[in-house]
Amino acid sequence: MSIKKILVCDDSKADRTKLETIVSGAGCLVISTDCGKDALQQAVSEQPDLIFLDIIMPDMDGFETCRALQNDPDTKSIPIVFVTSKGQKADRVWAQMQGGKDLVVKPYSREDIVAQINNSV
């Protein structure tokens, strides 16, 4: 498995902790943050192999964060998977238009997250 370091960004502590547990259980190093601005800084400094990103967050939402990551030469090649309660077809299309690789709808299972890790290899 080439995915070794994953950045998790979610403003909900419960959701963030759940993702951290699944990701670390899959054998990956987890870096986490609770806001988009910190995710931008962490992505540049840590260079994760994959980013799990919530959409609905205060200050800077996941779509804005994704666009900023895609526009930065240092982070544009990092795959981004949105993990969100927004699961309509329009949300999926918009997520892809922003540069997201995929979208996982909450509530999700451990298998959903591990599949995203394995599919990002």
Secondary structure, DSSP 8 states (H G I E B T S, - for coil): ----EEEEE-S-HHHHHHHHHHHHHTT-EEEEESSHHHHHHHHHHH--SEEEE-S--SSS-HHHHHHHHHHSTTTTTS-EEEEES--SHHHHHHHHHTT-SEEEESS--HHHHHHHHHHT-
